[in-house]
Amino acid sequence: MLDFGPPHPSPTAEADGSEANDVPFGSLQKCVALRDWLLSEGARLPQADDLLAGMSERLIALGVPVDRASTAIDTLHSEYSGVGRFWTPESGSTVRLFPHGEASDKAYHESPFFTVHETGEWLMVDLNDSDDLQYSIIGDLKAGGYTHYIVAPLFFTNGSRNGITFATRSPDGFRDEDIAILRFVMPTLAAVMEMRIVNKTLDQVLRIYVGDEPHRAILSGDIRRGQVKRIRSAILFADMRDYTQISANMTPEEAVDLLNIFFDCLVPAVEREGGEVLKYLGDGLLAIFRERGDDLGGAAKGALIAARSALSALDEANSIGRFAQPVVAGIALHHGEAAYGNVGSGARLDFTVIGRDVNLASRLARLNKVLGEPLLMSKPFVDFLWDESESLGEHDLDGFAEPLGVYRPGRTPAAL
């Protein structure tokens, strides 16, 4: 939503000590206390909503008539480009997400945030004497009884351009001393918000690319090469049959769309049952369902439900023509030990999934096409199920000395 640009030399105020010159006599100590709160407690609040609310309430206690505050923050996320937060004393805090796309870009370029980013200056709007057509927000603010509106740019050190707004219903609007207080605290607020957002972005990006549990392990310090963590779980391996043939004449963009639609059928089913997608493997994925406490059958049951739901979703996608040609998946289920390991060389590592049972699940998936079955289960997996299963005999797997007992789910009885 918000643009990136070169870091502005003066983000929100001079921040050289001169910002204290215009603070009202007798208020400086309280303003310093507010900056200290931002740097200490405010920086550690669990929710960004609490930071905006806490600062607004403390500004009101200082005599600044804040009746509405909002922030627009650029974010690095796969589904949305920015986050808007709004606070009023009556309604508390609310959040709005701005999805990627032309609509969000257009709204930004027509907003007051674009103006302050281009000029680097604060925007002050007297709502009693302003053109409703200048910005779409003007009419809404007037209708809400607001009299004065301030928009301040927040430029972060990484070049992202963000912003904050304040509005008041005071008949006198924001006085010069109110604006002086806002300018005094703004550099500190910008620094605190950037610290919080950097941490949040790191958390989000790691979660997006390596999964939930691995991202927590990395952030907790498990980044040395050779570290391994073992997890007893049900293992699900799925891939698209004949992907090479299907995508042979596609453009790279069309191939990416194909894979995304395919994964949209599989991933929600996995996550609904508590599974974690650990790796995307070209046209396939690897997911695990952890054992929880003493309920050793829960992981296998969840994996089986997820696999059936994924295949049903894929059938539906085929029936409504989401794919240019019918797409078929093969899913293999196994129960064993998945291991996270830091693999690589020097400063470039990959947090990957390794182990005998992971390899076995991958080899089992190769039998889907050979046996003409969309869903196969290993003997160790079936041992944790109460459901009826049908044996397909024992089969040799590449790289494994002993043959493996292979099963398919029991056929659902036809309705009478």
N, C-alpha and C positions, 0 to 999 in steps of 0.2 A: 504494500500500500504506500508507504512513505519512501521517498527516494534516499539513495546514498549519495554523498558528495564529499568533498575534501573537508576535514575538520575545520570548523570555524574558529578564528583566532580568539574570539570572545564569546563563549557559548551563550550566556544569558545575562551577564553583567560583567563589570570590570574585574571583580574579584581580586582587587589589589589593595583592599583596605578602604578605598574611597567609597565603597558601597555603604559603609557605616555612617558616612557624613550626614545623610539625609534622614536617618532613622530618628523618630521623635525622641526628644529628651525624656529620659526615664524608662524607655522601652528597650534600650540596647541589651541590658542584661537578660531580659525575657527572650529577645531575639536570638541571643547566643545560646540560651537554654534550648530553644527550638532546634537550632542547628545541631546541638549536642544530641538531642533526642533522635534526630534523623540519622546521625552517624552511628548511634549505639542501638537503641531499641528498634527504631524504624528500619534499620538495615537488616534486622533479624526477624522481622514479623513474617509469619508463615505465608500470608497472602498479600499481593500487591494492592488489593482493595483496601486492606487495613492501613497501608501506608498512606494512601490518598485520603482516607477518612480521618486518620489520626492527625495528619498535617493540617487538614482543613479545620478540624475542631480546635486545634491549638492556635491557628491564625485567628479564628473567631474570638478565642480567649484573649488575644492580643489587641482586639478591637477592630480587626479587619473584617468587614461585613461580607464574608463569603457565603453565598446562598446556593452556589453550584460550582463544582470543579470537575474537570475531566482531563484525561491524558490520552494521547494517541501514540502508541509505541510500535515501532517496527520490530518484527520478530522473524526468526528463521525457523519455519515450520513447513511441513509438506502439504498442509491443507489450507493454511491461511497466512496472509502476509502481514497482518497487523492486529493489534488488540486495542480496543477503546474501552476505557473505564470511566464511569460517571458516578458522581456523588452529590447528593443533596441531603440536608438535615432531615427532610420528611421521608425520603425513600431509601436512604442509605446508599449502598454501592451496587452498581449493576455493571455487567460486562457485555461487550459486543465484539465478535470476531469478524474480521474483514477477509473474505476468501480471496485467493488469487484470481486475477482476471480483469477484464476491461472495465467492469462496473466499479470495482474498487479504485482502479487507477483514475477513472473519470471523476469519481467523487472526491478523491484527494486533490486533483488539479483544480477543482472548483471550490476548494475549501480554504478557510483562512490559514490553515497550516502551510499550504503551498506558498502563500504570500509571505509569511514570516520566515520560511526557509530560504526564499529567494532574496529577501532584503536583509535577513539577519537581525531585524529589529522587532521589538514588541509592537503588537497591534492593539490599539485602544479604540473601542467603538462606543460612542455615546448613543445608546439605543433610543433616546428621546429625539435624536436628530440624525437619523441614518436611513439609508436607502435599503428597503427590504430585498431588493434584487441584487445587492452587492454580494451577499452570501446567503445560501438557503437557510442557514441556522438563524439568521437575523429575525425573520418573521416568527419562528418558534420561540425565540427568547422574548420578544416583545409580547407575544401571546401569554407567556408565562409570568409576565409582570416584572421582568428584569429591566434594569435601567442602564447598566454599564457592563461591558464585556472586554476581557483582556485575553490575548493569545500570546504566549511566549514560546520561542523556539528552545528546544533542548537538543544541543548537538553533542553527540558522544564521541569519544576519542577514536572509535573505529570508523567514523565517518557517517554513521547512521543519523538521520535527521528525524527528530521526534518533537513532541510539543505538549504543552499544558495550557489549560484555559481556566479562567475564573469569571464568574458572573455574580452580580449583586442586585437585590431589589431595593437597596437603600435609595431614597429620593435624591441624595447627594452623590450617588455613584461611589466609585473608589476615590478617596482623597489622595493628595500627594503623599501624605505620610503612609497611607496604606500601600501605595505602589512602592515606596521606599522599602518597606518591610518585605514585600514580595521579592524585590530585587536583591535584598540582603540574603534571603534564605535560598534563592534559586540555584546558585552554583553548587551548594551543598546537596540540594535535592537532586540535581542532575547527576552528581557523582554517585550518590546512593542508589539511584535508579539504575545507573549503568552497572554498578557492581551486582545488583540483584539480577538484572537481565542477562549479564554475562554468565552467571551461574545457572540461570534458568535455561539459557540457550544451550549450554554445554550438556545439561541434563537431557533436554529434548532431542538434540542431535544424536547423542549416544543411544538414547532409547530407540529412535527411529532406525538407526543403522545396525545396531547389534542386539536389540531386544531388551526386555525389562530386567531380567536377572543379571545378564552380562554387564549391562550398563551400570548397575549398582556395584557389581564387583570391581569394575574398572575405577569408578569414582572412590571406592573404598581403599584403593591402592594396589589392587591385584594386576600389576602391569609388568612384572618381571618375567623375562623369558623363561619358560619351563614350568611355571606355576600351573597346577592342574587341580580342578575341582570336580569331584565325581557326584553324580546325581542318579538315584534310582528312579526310573520313570517308565511310562509307556512312550514309545517312540513312533512317530508318524512320518513316513516318507511318501511324498506325492510328486508326480511329474506328469507332463502332458505327453500323450502318445503322438508320435509322428510330427513333433514340432519342427524338425528340420525340413521335412517335406512341405508342411503347411505354410511355413514362413519363407520358403525358398524364393518366391517372387514378390515378397513384400518389401516395401521401403523400411528403413530402420524405425521410422515413426509408426508405421503400421504394425511392425513386430512388437514394439513397446506397448501399443494399445492392446494388442492381442494378449500379451502376458498380463497386463494390468486387469483386464476383464476376467481372465482365468483366475488370477489370485483373489479378485473380489468375490469369486465363488467359494474359494477355499478358506481364506484367512478368517472371515467373520465366524464361520462354523467352528474353527479351532479355538478362537478366543472366547466364544460363548461358553464353551465347556471348560474353561480355565487353562487351556493350552497356551504355549509360548512358541511363536515362530522364531527359531534361532538362526536360520540361514535360508536365504533365497539362493538357489543353485541353478542359474540359467532358467530353464523352463520348469523347475521343480522347487520344492521347499522341504525343510526339515523342521519338525516341531516336536516338543516333548510335553507330557502331562505328568507333573510331579506326583509322587506318592505323598499323601497327606496323612500324617500320624499312622494309626493302625489300620486305616481303611485301604488295604493294599489293592482291593478290587476297584476302588473309585477311579484310579488313573486309567485303567484299561477300559472301564465302562465309558468314561468321558471321551477317550480317544475313539472308541467305536461309534458313539453317537455323532461326534464331530465328522468322522469319515463319511458316515451315511448322509449327514446333512450337507456336506460339501458336494457329494455326488448328486444329490437331489437339486442343489442350487445350480450345478453345471447342466443338468438335464433341462431345467427351466430356462437357463440362458440360451441353450440351443433351440428350445421350442419357440422362443420369441425372437429369434434371429439376431442375437447380440454378436454372434461370430459369423464371419463371411462363409465359413463352412463348419460343419459339426466338429466339435472338439471333445475328445475323450481323455479321461485321466486314469492313471493307475495309482492306487494307494496301498501301501504296505504298513502293517502294524506289528510291532515287536515290543517286548518288555525286557528291560535290562538296565544297563548303566551307560549314561551319557556323560562325557567328560568335557569340560571346558579347558582349553589349554592356550597359553600364549606361545605362538609359533612365529618364527621369522628370523631376521638377522639385524643386528645393530639397533638403530632407533626406529626401524619399521617393523611392527609386529601386527599379527592378526589374532584377534580373540575368536578362536574357532572351536568347533565341536569335533571331537575325535573319539576313537575307541572301537573295540571289537563289535559291540552291539549296534553302534551307528553304522558301521560297515555292513553288518548283516542285514539291517533294515534296507539299506541301499540295494544290496544284491537281491533281496526278496522282491523288491519293486520291479526288478527286471523280469520276474516270472509272470507279472500281470498279463503282458501281451502273449507270452508263450502259452499260458493256460487259458487265455480268453476271459479273465476275471478282472473286474474293476477294483475289487477289494480282497486282499489276501492278509492272513494273520499267521504268525508263527506259533509253534507249540508253546513256547514260554509265555506268549501273550494270552493264548486261549486258556492256559492254566489259571488265569486270574478272572475268567469270565464265568458268569452264571448262565449266560445265553447259550442256546443250542448252536453248535458249530458243525460243519460238515468237513470231514477230512478229505484232502486231495492227495494224500499219500506223502511219501518222503521224497525230497528233491535235493540234488547236489547244487551247491552255490559256489561260484568262483571264489577261490581263495580259502575255502573252508573244507577241512578234511572230512567231517562227518555230515551226512545228509540231514536236512532239516524237515521236521514235520510241518506241513503247510495246510491251512484251513481257509474256508470261506464262511461267512456268516450263514446261519441256518435260514432257509427260505421262509419268508413270512407267509403263514397260511392264507389261502384265498378266502375272501369274505363269503359267508354262506347266504 
